[in-house]
Amino acid sequence: MSTFTLENLKEIMQSCADQDSNPVDLSRNFLDVPFKELDFDSLAVLEIATRVQQEIGVRISDDAVAEMTTPQAVLDYVNRESVA
């Protein structure tokens, strides 16, 4: 398994964003910005986790999803679990 990159995460986040509301700006440094401030609710974060599991093959528990409050937390978790 190769490293899960920022670009991988951006693609997934863009596809899970609510495009009917304000489009998500992922051009700035957003890694440590809480999902809520990026206008991702808990359902959107769950959708991100589901897409990561499907595309990358890393299992993400419900407890882990609850702890993923920032994009950086998703990157860290996926990369840590993919080498375990």
N, C-alpha and C positions, 0 to 999 in steps of 0.2 A: 504494500500500500504506500503510495506516495504521500507527501505532506499535503494536508488540506490547507489551501492558501487563502489569502485575503480575497483574491479574485474569485475563487470558488464560492466563498461566503457571500460576496457582493451579488453574484448571479442569483443565488438562492434567495437572498433578501429581496432583491428587485422583483423576483417572480412571486414572492409572498406578500409584497406590499399592497396596501389598498390603493390602487391607482385612481379610484374614484375620488378620494380625498386628495390632499396635497401630495404630490409625488415626493418620494424619499430622496433626499440629497445625500448620496454616498460619495461625493467627490471630495468632501472635507475629511479631516481626521475624525472618524466616528467610532473607533474601536472601543474606547472607554466611556462612550456616552450610553447611558441606560436605554434599553429598548423603549421604555415609555416615552422618553424625550425624543426618540426617533419616530414616534407615533406607531409603534408596534405594540399591540395589546397582547395579552397572554395567549390568545388563540393564534395570533400570527407567529409568536415564538414557538408554539407547539407545531405549527405548520413548518417552520424552518427546521426544527429538530426532525420531523418526519421526513422531510426532503433530504436532509443530511443522511439519515439512516438508509434511505432508498438508494441514494446516489453514491455514497461513500462506503456504506456497509458497516458503519460503526453503530452499535446498539447504544441508545441513550435512554436511561431510565427516567421515569416520571420525576423522581427526586432530583436527578441531574438537570432536567429541563427547568425545574423550579428555581434552581440555583444559577441558571444562565441568565444573568440580568444585563449583560453587555455582549456585543459581538466578540470582544476579546475572550470572554469566558467560553463562548462556543468554540472558537479556534483552539484555545488551550485544551479544552476537554477532548475534542475530536482528535487532535494530534497526540495527546497523551494516551488515549485509548487505542489508537490505531497502531501504536508500537508495543502495546502491552500483550 
